[in-house]
Amino acid sequence: MAPHPAPDGDFEEATRVRDQAEALVVRSLLEAHGVRVILRTHVAPSVHPFTVGNQGEVRVLVPRQVLAESRRLLAHAIPRPSNP
């Protein structure tokens, strides 16, 4: 699942998401801002497009030096409920 193999020691977890579909959206957002991303999961690829509970959880890793910037990008991308 990691398109650019690299030691995890150089990378930190920016966020965790529910499944691979969400991970691909997060990766696209970060890569659009020039951030290198590695996705890690314990789930083997399957013909079944669903998981139960946290089974499909994906860790989104970014280089340590851009961790804070990556988290800020993600925080701004999450829609916030509007106040009536």
N, C-alpha and C positions, 0 to 999 in steps of 0.2 A: 504494500500500500504506500510505501515511501518512494516517491519518484526520484529523489536524490538521496541515496543512502549516505548517512553521516552518523557519527557517534552521537548518541543522545546527550552526552556530557556537554556538548556545545549548545544544546537546545533546552528550552524551558517550556512548560505547559502554559499556553496562553488561555485556554479554555477547554471545556469538555462539552460535547454535544451528544444528542440522543442517538443519532444514526449517521450512516455514511452520506445520505442525501444532504443533511444539514451540514456535515463536515465539508462537503464539496462547495457549498455556498460560502461558508466561512473562509475556506482556502482561496476561493476566487476573489473575495473581497480583499483579503490580505495581500495576495499576489498582485492585484491591481494597484496596490500601493507600494510595490517593490519589496515585499516581505517574503522571504523564503519560508516554506511551510512543509512540515512532515506530519503525516497523519498516522496515528498508531491505534490499533484495536486488537482485541483478543478474539474477535469473531472471524472465522474463516469465510471466504466468499461462498455464497450459496445461491441456489436457484430460487430460494424462498425469500421474497423481498420484505420480510418482517422479522422482528425479534420480540422478545418478551421482556418487559421491564428495562433494566439498565444493561441488558445483554449486548445490545448493539452500540453501546457507548464508544465514542471515538475521542481520543486525546489529540488536540491541535497543538503541535509544538512549533516554536519559532526560535530564531537565534536569540541567545540571552541578551545581547546588546540592544535589541529592538523589542524586548518584552513589554515594557511600559507603553511604548508607542502603539504596539499591537492591541493591547488591552483597551487603550483609549479609542482606537478605531472601532473595535467591537462594541464598546459601550455606546458610541454615537450611532451605531447601526441598528441597535435594538429599539424598536418602537416603544414609546412611553405612552401610557394611558393619558388621555386628555382630561382635564378637569372641566366638568360641566358648568 
